[in-house]
Amino acid sequence: MSLPVSVPKYDDFFEPTWKALTMLGGSGTTQEIYDKVCEIESYSEELQSILHKEGPQTEISYRLAWART
């Protein structure tokens, strides 16, 4: 039996967001940051597809927005 997929808390995105921005040369579009954070953290497609409430935004995208601010 597999365990349910759990999205990290918004504050768990602070460090990977910082790393992503550093790797992107200090700035990046929202999509570039999203892609780099998912790459750094090796987030599965399943995790990346979890919607925030009814969507259309994903939970990772929603929590990254908080981390970016």
Distance bins in CASP14 RR format, pairs under 12 A and 6 or more apart:
PFRMAT RR
TARGET T0000
AUTHOR 0000-0000-0000
RMODE 2
METHOD distances of the structure
MODEL  1
2 44 0 0 0 0 0 1 0 0 0 0 0
2 46 0 0 0 0 1 0 0 0 0 0 0
3 46 0 0 0 0 0 1 0 0 0 0 0
4 46 0 0 0 0 0 1 0 0 0 0 0
4 47 0 0 0 0 0 1 0 0 0 0 0
4 50 0 0 0 0 0 1 0 0 0 0 0
5 43 0 0 0 0 1 0 0 0 0 0 0
5 44 1 0 0 1 0 0 0 0 0 0 0
5 45 0 0 0 0 0 1 0 0 0 0 0
5 46 1 0 1 0 0 0 0 0 0 0 0
5 47 1 0 1 0 0 0 0 0 0 0 0
5 48 0 0 0 0 1 0 0 0 0 0 0
5 49 0 0 0 0 1 0 0 0 0 0 0
5 50 1 0 0 1 0 0 0 0 0 0 0
5 59 0 0 0 0 1 0 0 0 0 0 0
5 60 0 0 0 0 0 1 0 0 0 0 0
6 12 0 0 0 0 0 1 0 0 0 0 0
6 43 0 0 0 0 0 1 0 0 0 0 0
6 44 0 0 0 0 0 1 0 0 0 0 0
6 46 0 0 0 0 0 1 0 0 0 0 0
6 47 0 0 0 0 1 0 0 0 0 0 0
6 50 0 0 0 0 1 0 0 0 0 0 0
6 59 0 0 0 0 1 0 0 0 0 0 0
6 60 0 0 0 0 0 1 0 0 0 0 0
6 63 0 0 0 0 0 1 0 0 0 0 0
7 13 0 0 0 0 1 0 0 0 0 0 0
7 38 0 0 0 0 0 1 0 0 0 0 0
7 41 0 0 0 0 0 1 0 0 0 0 0
7 43 0 0 0 0 1 0 0 0 0 0 0
7 44 0 0 0 0 0 1 0 0 0 0 0
7 46 0 0 0 0 0 1 0 0 0 0 0
7 47 1 0 0 1 0 0 0 0 0 0 0
7 48 0 0 0 0 1 0 0 0 0 0 0
7 49 0 0 0 0 0 1 0 0 0 0 0
7 50 1 0 1 0 0 0 0 0 0 0 0
7 51 0 0 0 0 0 1 0 0 0 0 0
7 52 0 0 0 0 1 0 0 0 0 0 0
7 58 0 0 0 0 1 0 0 0 0 0 0
7 59 1 0 1 0 0 0 0 0 0 0 0
7 60 1 0 0 1 0 0 0 0 0 0 0
7 61 0 0 0 0 0 1 0 0 0 0 0
7 62 0 0 0 0 1 0 0 0 0 0 0
7 63 1 0 0 1 0 0 0 0 0 0 0
7 64 0 0 0 0 0 1 0 0 0 0 0
8 14 0 0 0 0 0 1 0 0 0 0 0
8 15 0 0 0 0 0 1 0 0 0 0 0
8 16 0 0 0 0 1 0 0 0 0 0 0
8 17 0 0 0 0 0 1 0 0 0 0 0
8 37 0 0 0 0 0 1 0 0 0 0 0
8 38 0 0 0 0 0 1 0 0 0 0 0
8 41 1 0 0 1 0 0 0 0 0 0 0
8 43 0 0 0 0 1 0 0 0 0 0 0
8 47 0 0 0 0 1 0 0 0 0 0 0
8 50 0 0 0 0 0 1 0 0 0 0 0
8 59 0 0 0 0 1 0 0 0 0 0 0
8 60 0 0 0 0 1 0 0 0 0 0 0
8 62 0 0 0 0 0 1 0 0 0 0 0
8 63 1 0 0 1 0 0 0 0 0 0 0
8 64 0 0 0 0 0 1 0 0 0 0 0
8 66 0 0 0 0 0 1 0 0 0 0 0
8 67 0 0 0 0 1 0 0 0 0 0 0
9 59 0 0 0 0 0 1 0 0 0 0 0
9 60 0 0 0 0 0 1 0 0 0 0 0
9 62 0 0 0 0 0 1 0 0 0 0 0
9 63 1 0 0 1 0 0 0 0 0 0 0
9 64 0 0 0 0 0 1 0 0 0 0 0
9 66 0 0 0 0 1 0 0 0 0 0 0
9 67 0 0 0 0 1 0 0 0 0 0 0
10 16 0 0 0 0 0 1 0 0 0 0 0
10 17 0 0 0 0 0 1 0 0 0 0 0
10 52 0 0 0 0 0 1 0 0 0 0 0
10 59 0 0 0 0 1 0 0 0 0 0 0
10 60 0 0 0 0 0 1 0 0 0 0 0
10 61 0 0 0 0 0 1 0 0 0 0 0
10 62 0 0 0 0 1 0 0 0 0 0 0
10 63 1 0 1 0 0 0 0 0 0 0 0
10 64 0 0 0 0 1 0 0 0 0 0 0
10 65 0 0 0 0 1 0 0 0 0 0 0
10 66 1 0 1 0 0 0 0 0 0 0 0
10 67 1 0 1 0 0 0 0 0 0 0 0
10 68 0 0 0 0 0 1 0 0 0 0 0
10 69 0 0 0 0 1 0 0 0 0 0 0
11 17 0 0 0 0 0 1 0 0 0 0 0
11 63 0 0 0 0 1 0 0 0 0 0 0
11 64 0 0 0 0 0 1 0 0 0 0 0
11 66 0 0 0 0 1 0 0 0 0 0 0
11 67 1 0 0 1 0 0 0 0 0 0 0
12 37 0 0 0 0 0 1 0 0 0 0 0
12 41 0 0 0 0 1 0 0 0 0 0 0
12 43 0 0 0 0 0 1 0 0 0 0 0
12 60 0 0 0 0 0 1 0 0 0 0 0
12 63 0 0 0 0 1 0 0 0 0 0 0
12 64 0 0 0 0 0 1 0 0 0 0 0
12 66 0 0 0 0 0 1 0 0 0 0 0
12 67 0 0 0 0 1 0 0 0 0 0 0
13 19 0 0 0 0 0 1 0 0 0 0 0
13 20 0 0 0 0 1 0 0 0 0 0 0
13 21 0 0 0 0 0 1 0 0 0 0 0
13 33 0 0 0 0 1 0 0 0 0 0 0
13 34 0 0 0 0 0 1 0 0 0 0 0
13 36 0 0 0 0 0 1 0 0 0 0 0
13 37 1 0 0 1 0 0 0 0 0 0 0
13 38 0 0 0 0 0 1 0 0 0 0 0
13 40 0 0 0 0 0 1 0 0 0 0 0
13 41 0 0 0 0 1 0 0 0 0 0 0
13 43 0 0 0 0 0 1 0 0 0 0 0
13 59 0 0 0 0 0 1 0 0 0 0 0
13 60 0 0 0 0 1 0 0 0 0 0 0
13 61 0 0 0 0 0 1 0 0 0 0 0
13 62 0 0 0 0 0 1 0 0 0 0 0
13 63 1 0 1 0 0 0 0 0 0 0 0
13 64 1 0 1 0 0 0 0 0 0 0 0
13 65 0 0 0 0 1 0 0 0 0 0 0
13 66 1 0 0 1 0 0 0 0 0 0 0
13 67 1 1 0 0 0 0 0 0 0 0 0
13 68 0 0 0 0 1 0 0 0 0 0 0
13 69 0 0 0 0 0 1 0 0 0 0 0
14 20 0 0 0 0 0 1 0 0 0 0 0
14 21 0 0 0 0 0 1 0 0 0 0 0
14 37 0 0 0 0 0 1 0 0 0 0 0
14 63 0 0 0 0 0 1 0 0 0 0 0
14 64 0 0 0 0 0 1 0 0 0 0 0
14 66 0 0 0 0 1 0 0 0 0 0 0
14 67 1 0 1 0 0 0 0 0 0 0 0
14 68 0 0 0 0 1 0 0 0 0 0 0
14 69 0 0 0 0 0 1 0 0 0 0 0
15 21 0 0 0 0 0 1 0 0 0 0 0
15 22 0 0 0 0 0 1 0 0 0 0 0
15 37 0 0 0 0 1 0 0 0 0 0 0
15 40 0 0 0 0 1 0 0 0 0 0 0
15 41 0 0 0 0 1 0 0 0 0 0 0
15 67 0 0 0 0 1 0 0 0 0 0 0
16 22 0 0 0 0 0 1 0 0 0 0 0
16 23 0 0 0 0 0 1 0 0 0 0 0
16 33 0 0 0 0 1 0 0 0 0 0 0
16 34 0 0 0 0 0 1 0 0 0 0 0
16 35 0 0 0 0 0 1 0 0 0 0 0
16 36 0 0 0 0 1 0 0 0 0 0 0
16 37 1 0 1 0 0 0 0 0 0 0 0
16 38 0 0 0 0 1 0 0 0 0 0 0
16 39 0 0 0 0 1 0 0 0 0 0 0
16 40 1 0 1 0 0 0 0 0 0 0 0
16 41 1 0 1 0 0 0 0 0 0 0 0
16 42 0 0 0 0 0 1 0 0 0 0 0
16 43 0 0 0 0 1 0 0 0 0 0 0
16 60 0 0 0 0 0 1 0 0 0 0 0
16 63 0 0 0 0 0 1 0 0 0 0 0
16 64 0 0 0 0 1 0 0 0 0 0 0
16 67 0 0 0 0 1 0 0 0 0 0 0
16 68 0 0 0 0 0 1 0 0 0 0 0
17 23 0 0 0 0 0 1 0 0 0 0 0
17 24 0 0 0 0 0 1 0 0 0 0 0
17 26 0 0 0 0 0 1 0 0 0 0 0
17 28 0 0 0 0 0 1 0 0 0 0 0
17 30 0 0 0 0 0 1 0 0 0 0 0
17 32 0 0 0 0 0 1 0 0 0 0 0
17 33 1 0 0 1 0 0 0 0 0 0 0
17 34 0 0 0 0 1 0 0 0 0 0 0
17 36 0 0 0 0 1 0 0 0 0 0 0
17 37 1 0 1 0 0 0 0 0 0 0 0
17 38 0 0 0 0 0 1 0 0 0 0 0
17 40 0 0 0 0 1 0 0 0 0 0 0
17 41 0 0 0 0 0 1 0 0 0 0 0
17 60 0 0 0 0 0 1 0 0 0 0 0
17 63 0 0 0 0 1 0 0 0 0 0 0
17 64 1 0 0 1 0 0 0 0 0 0 0
17 65 0 0 0 0 0 1 0 0 0 0 0
17 66 0 0 0 0 1 0 0 0 0 0 0
17 67 1 0 1 0 0 0 0 0 0 0 0
17 68 1 0 0 1 0 0 0 0 0 0 0
17 69 0 0 0 0 0 1 0 0 0 0 0
18 24 0 0 0 0 0 1 0 0 0 0 0
18 25 0 0 0 0 0 1 0 0 0 0 0
18 26 0 0 0 0 1 0 0 0 0 0 0
18 33 0 0 0 0 0 1 0 0 0 0 0
18 36 0 0 0 0 0 1 0 0 0 0 0
18 37 0 0 0 0 1 0 0 0 0 0 0
18 40 0 0 0 0 0 1 0 0 0 0 0
18 64 0 0 0 0 0 1 0 0 0 0 0
18 67 0 0 0 0 1 0 0 0 0 0 0
18 68 0 0 0 0 0 1 0 0 0 0 0
19 25 0 0 0 0 0 1 0 0 0 0 0
19 26 0 0 0 0 0 1 0 0 0 0 0
19 33 0 0 0 0 0 1 0 0 0 0 0
19 36 1 0 0 1 0 0 0 0 0 0 0
19 37 1 0 0 1 0 0 0 0 0 0 0
19 39 0 0 0 0 0 1 0 0 0 0 0
19 40 1 0 1 0 0 0 0 0 0 0 0
19 41 0 0 0 0 1 0 0 0 0 0 0
19 67 0 0 0 0 0 1 0 0 0 0 0
20 26 0 0 0 0 1 0 0 0 0 0 0
20 27 0 0 0 0 0 1 0 0 0 0 0
20 28 0 0 0 0 1 0 0 0 0 0 0
20 29 0 0 0 0 0 1 0 0 0 0 0
20 30 0 0 0 0 0 1 0 0 0 0 0
20 31 0 0 0 0 0 1 0 0 0 0 0
20 32 1 0 0 1 0 0 0 0 0 0 0
20 33 1 0 1 0 0 0 0 0 0 0 0
20 34 0 0 0 0 1 0 0 0 0 0 0
20 35 0 0 0 0 1 0 0 0 0 0 0
20 36 1 1 0 0 0 0 0 0 0 0 0
20 37 1 0 1 0 0 0 0 0 0 0 0
20 38 0 0 0 0 1 0 0 0 0 0 0
20 39 0 0 0 0 1 0 0 0 0 0 0
20 40 1 0 0 1 0 0 0 0 0 0 0
20 41 0 0 0 0 1 0 0 0 0 0 0
20 64 0 0 0 0 1 0 0 0 0 0 0
20 67 0 0 0 0 1 0 0 0 0 0 0
20 68 0 0 0 0 1 0 0 0 0 0 0
21 27 1 0 0 1 0 0 0 0 0 0 0
21 28 1 0 0 1 0 0 0 0 0 0 0
21 29 0 0 0 0 0 1 0 0 0 0 0
21 30 0 0 0 0 0 1 0 0 0 0 0
21 32 0 0 0 0 1 0 0 0 0 0 0
21 33 1 0 0 1 0 0 0 0 0 0 0
21 34 0 0 0 0 0 1 0 0 0 0 0
21 36 0 0 0 0 1 0 0 0 0 0 0
21 37 0 0 0 0 1 0 0 0 0 0 0
21 40 0 0 0 0 0 1 0 0 0 0 0
21 64 0 0 0 0 0 1 0 0 0 0 0
21 67 0 0 0 0 0 1 0 0 0 0 0
21 68 0 0 0 0 1 0 0 0 0 0 0
22 28 0 0 0 0 0 1 0 0 0 0 0
22 33 0 0 0 0 0 1 0 0 0 0 0
22 36 0 0 0 0 1 0 0 0 0 0 0
22 37 0 0 0 0 0 1 0 0 0 0 0
22 40 0 0 0 0 0 1 0 0 0 0 0
23 32 0 0 0 0 1 0 0 0 0 0 0
23 33 0 0 0 0 1 0 0 0 0 0 0
23 35 0 0 0 0 0 1 0 0 0 0 0
23 36 1 0 1 0 0 0 0 0 0 0 0
23 37 0 0 0 0 1 0 0 0 0 0 0
23 39 0 0 0 0 1 0 0 0 0 0 0
23 40 1 0 0 1 0 0 0 0 0 0 0
24 30 0 0 0 0 0 1 0 0 0 0 0
24 31 0 0 0 0 0 1 0 0 0 0 0
24 32 1 0 1 0 0 0 0 0 0 0 0
24 33 1 0 0 1 0 0 0 0 0 0 0
24 34 0 0 0 0 0 1 0 0 0 0 0
24 35 0 0 0 0 1 0 0 0 0 0 0
24 36 1 0 0 1 0 0 0 0 0 0 0
24 37 0 0 0 0 0 1 0 0 0 0 0
24 39 0 0 0 0 0 1 0 0 0 0 0
24 40 0 0 0 0 0 1 0 0 0 0 0
25 32 0 0 0 0 0 1 0 0 0 0 0
25 33 0 0 0 0 0 1 0 0 0 0 0
25 36 0 0 0 0 0 1 0 0 0 0 0
26 32 0 0 0 0 0 1 0 0 0 0 0
26 33 0 0 0 0 0 1 0 0 0 0 0
26 36 0 0 0 0 0 1 0 0 0 0 0
27 33 0 0 0 0 1 0 0 0 0 0 0
27 36 0 0 0 0 0 1 0 0 0 0 0
27 68 0 0 0 0 0 1 0 0 0 0 0
28 34 0 0 0 0 0 1 0 0 0 0 0
28 35 0 0 0 0 0 1 0 0 0 0 0
28 36 0 0 0 0 1 0 0 0 0 0 0
28 37 0 0 0 0 0 1 0 0 0 0 0
28 68 0 0 0 0 0 1 0 0 0 0 0
29 35 0 0 0 0 1 0 0 0 0 0 0
29 36 0 0 0 0 0 1 0 0 0 0 0
29 68 0 0 0 0 0 1 0 0 0 0 0
30 36 0 0 0 0 0 1 0 0 0 0 0
30 37 0 0 0 0 0 1 0 0 0 0 0
30 57 0 0 0 0 0 1 0 0 0 0 0
30 60 0 0 0 0 0 1 0 0 0 0 0
30 61 0 0 0 0 1 0 0 0 0 0 0
30 62 0 0 0 0 0 1 0 0 0 0 0
30 64 1 0 0 1 0 0 0 0 0 0 0
30 65 1 0 0 1 0 0 0 0 0 0 0
30 67 0 0 0 0 0 1 0 0 0 0 0
30 68 1 0 0 1 0 0 0 0 0 0 0
30 69 0 0 0 0 0 1 0 0 0 0 0
31 37 0 0 0 0 0 1 0 0 0 0 0
31 38 0 0 0 0 0 1 0 0 0 0 0
31 58 0 0 0 0 0 1 0 0 0 0 0
31 61 0 0 0 0 1 0 0 0 0 0 0
31 64 0 0 0 0 0 1 0 0 0 0 0
32 38 0 0 0 0 0 1 0 0 0 0 0
32 39 0 0 0 0 0 1 0 0 0 0 0
32 64 0 0 0 0 0 1 0 0 0 0 0
32 68 0 0 0 0 0 1 0 0 0 0 0
33 39 0 0 0 0 0 1 0 0 0 0 0
33 40 0 0 0 0 0 1 0 0 0 0 0
33 60 0 0 0 0 0 1 0 0 0 0 0
33 61 0 0 0 0 0 1 0 0 0 0 0
33 64 1 0 0 1 0 0 0 0 0 0 0
33 65 0 0 0 0 1 0 0 0 0 0 0
33 67 0 0 0 0 1 0 0 0 0 0 0
33 68 1 0 0 1 0 0 0 0 0 0 0
34 40 0 0 0 0 0 1 0 0 0 0 0
34 41 0 0 0 0 0 1 0 0 0 0 0
34 43 0 0 0 0 1 0 0 0 0 0 0
34 48 0 0 0 0 1 0 0 0 0 0 0
34 57 0 0 0 0 0 1 0 0 0 0 0
34 58 0 0 0 0 1 0 0 0 0 0 0
34 59 0 0 0 0 0 1 0 0 0 0 0
34 60 1 0 0 1 0 0 0 0 0 0 0
34 61 1 0 0 1 0 0 0 0 0 0 0
34 62 0 0 0 0 0 1 0 0 0 0 0
34 63 0 0 0 0 0 1 0 0 0 0 0
34 64 1 0 1 0 0 0 0 0 0 0 0
34 65 0 0 0 0 1 0 0 0 0 0 0
34 67 0 0 0 0 0 1 0 0 0 0 0
34 68 0 0 0 0 1 0 0 0 0 0 0
35 41 0 0 0 0 0 1 0 0 0 0 0
35 43 0 0 0 0 0 1 0 0 0 0 0
35 48 0 0 0 0 1 0 0 0 0 0 0
35 60 0 0 0 0 0 1 0 0 0 0 0
35 61 0 0 0 0 0 1 0 0 0 0 0
35 64 0 0 0 0 0 1 0 0 0 0 0
36 42 0 0 0 0 0 1 0 0 0 0 0
36 43 0 0 0 0 0 1 0 0 0 0 0
36 64 0 0 0 0 0 1 0 0 0 0 0
37 43 1 0 0 1 0 0 0 0 0 0 0
37 47 0 0 0 0 0 1 0 0 0 0 0
37 48 0 0 0 0 0 1 0 0 0 0 0
37 58 0 0 0 0 0 1 0 0 0 0 0
37 60 1 0 0 1 0 0 0 0 0 0 0
37 61 0 0 0 0 0 1 0 0 0 0 0
37 63 0 0 0 0 1 0 0 0 0 0 0
37 64 1 0 0 1 0 0 0 0 0 0 0
37 65 0 0 0 0 0 1 0 0 0 0 0
37 67 0 0 0 0 1 0 0 0 0 0 0
37 68 0 0 0 0 1 0 0 0 0 0 0
38 44 0 0 0 0 1 0 0 0 0 0 0
38 45 0 0 0 0 1 0 0 0 0 0 0
38 46 0 0 0 0 0 1 0 0 0 0 0
38 47 0 0 0 0 1 0 0 0 0 0 0
38 48 1 0 0 1 0 0 0 0 0 0 0
38 49 0 0 0 0 0 1 0 0 0 0 0
38 58 0 0 0 0 0 1 0 0 0 0 0
38 60 1 0 0 1 0 0 0 0 0 0 0
38 61 0 0 0 0 0 1 0 0 0 0 0
38 63 0 0 0 0 0 1 0 0 0 0 0
38 64 0 0 0 0 1 0 0 0 0 0 0
39 48 0 0 0 0 0 1 0 0 0 0 0
40 64 0 0 0 0 0 1 0 0 0 0 0
41 47 0 0 0 0 1 0 0 0 0 0 0
41 48 0 0 0 0 0 1 0 0 0 0 0
41 60 0 0 0 0 1 0 0 0 0 0 0
41 63 0 0 0 0 0 1 0 0 0 0 0
41 64 0 0 0 0 0 1 0 0 0 0 0
41 67 0 0 0 0 0 1 0 0 0 0 0
42 48 0 0 0 0 0 1 0 0 0 0 0
43 49 0 0 0 0 0 1 0 0 0 0 0
43 50 0 0 0 0 1 0 0 0 0 0 0
43 58 0 0 0 0 0 1 0 0 0 0 0
43 59 0 0 0 0 0 1 0 0 0 0 0
43 60 1 0 0 1 0 0 0 0 0 0 0
43 61 0 0 0 0 0 1 0 0 0 0 0
43 63 0 0 0 0 0 1 0 0 0 0 0
43 64 0 0 0 0 0 1 0 0 0 0 0
44 50 0 0 0 0 0 1 0 0 0 0 0
44 60 0 0 0 0 0 1 0 0 0 0 0
45 58 0 0 0 0 0 1 0 0 0 0 0
45 60 0 0 0 0 0 1 0 0 0 0 0
46 58 0 0 0 0 0 1 0 0 0 0 0
46 59 0 0 0 0 0 1 0 0 0 0 0
46 60 0 0 0 0 0 1 0 0 0 0 0
47 58 0 0 0 0 1 0 0 0 0 0 0
47 59 0 0 0 0 1 0 0 0 0 0 0
47 60 1 0 0 1 0 0 0 0 0 0 0
47 61 0 0 0 0 0 1 0 0 0 0 0
47 63 0 0 0 0 0 1 0 0 0 0 0
48 57 0 0 0 0 0 1 0 0 0 0 0
48 58 1 0 0 1 0 0 0 0 0 0 0
48 59 0 0 0 0 1 0 0 0 0 0 0
48 60 1 0 1 0 0 0 0 0 0 0 0
48 61 0 0 0 0 1 0 0 0 0 0 0
48 63 0 0 0 0 0 1 0 0 0 0 0
48 64 0 0 0 0 0 1 0 0 0 0 0
49 55 0 0 0 0 0 1 0 0 0 0 0
49 56 0 0 0 0 0 1 0 0 0 0 0
49 57 0 0 0 0 0 1 0 0 0 0 0
49 58 1 0 0 1 0 0 0 0 0 0 0
49 59 0 0 0 0 1 0 0 0 0 0 0
49 60 0 0 0 0 1 0 0 0 0 0 0
49 61 0 0 0 0 0 1 0 0 0 0 0
50 57 0 0 0 0 0 1 0 0 0 0 0
50 58 1 0 0 1 0 0 0 0 0 0 0
50 59 1 0 1 0 0 0 0 0 0 0 0
50 60 1 0 0 1 0 0 0 0 0 0 0
50 61 0 0 0 0 0 1 0 0 0 0 0
50 62 0 0 0 0 1 0 0 0 0 0 0
50 63 0 0 0 0 0 1 0 0 0 0 0
51 57 1 0 0 1 0 0 0 0 0 0 0
51 58 1 0 1 0 0 0 0 0 0 0 0
51 59 1 0 0 1 0 0 0 0 0 0 0
51 60 0 0 0 0 0 1 0 0 0 0 0
51 61 0 0 0 0 1 0 0 0 0 0 0
51 62 0 0 0 0 1 0 0 0 0 0 0
52 58 1 0 0 1 0 0 0 0 0 0 0
52 59 1 0 1 0 0 0 0 0 0 0 0
52 60 0 0 0 0 1 0 0 0 0 0 0
52 61 1 0 0 1 0 0 0 0 0 0 0
52 62 1 0 1 0 0 0 0 0 0 0 0
52 63 0 0 0 0 1 0 0 0 0 0 0
52 64 0 0 0 0 0 1 0 0 0 0 0
52 65 0 0 0 0 1 0 0 0 0 0 0
52 66 0 0 0 0 0 1 0 0 0 0 0
53 59 0 0 0 0 1 0 0 0 0 0 0
53 62 0 0 0 0 1 0 0 0 0 0 0
55 61 0 0 0 0 1 0 0 0 0 0 0
55 62 0 0 0 0 1 0 0 0 0 0 0
56 62 0 0 0 0 0 1 0 0 0 0 0
57 63 0 0 0 0 0 1 0 0 0 0 0
57 64 0 0 0 0 0 1 0 0 0 0 0
57 65 0 0 0 0 1 0 0 0 0 0 0
57 66 0 0 0 0 0 1 0 0 0 0 0
58 64 0 0 0 0 1 0 0 0 0 0 0
58 65 0 0 0 0 0 1 0 0 0 0 0
59 65 0 0 0 0 0 1 0 0 0 0 0
59 66 0 0 0 0 0 1 0 0 0 0 0
60 66 0 0 0 0 0 1 0 0 0 0 0
60 67 0 0 0 0 0 1 0 0 0 0 0
61 67 0 0 0 0 0 1 0 0 0 0 0
61 68 0 0 0 0 0 1 0 0 0 0 0
62 68 0 0 0 0 0 1 0 0 0 0 0
62 69 0 0 0 0 0 1 0 0 0 0 0
63 69 0 0 0 0 0 1 0 0 0 0 0
END
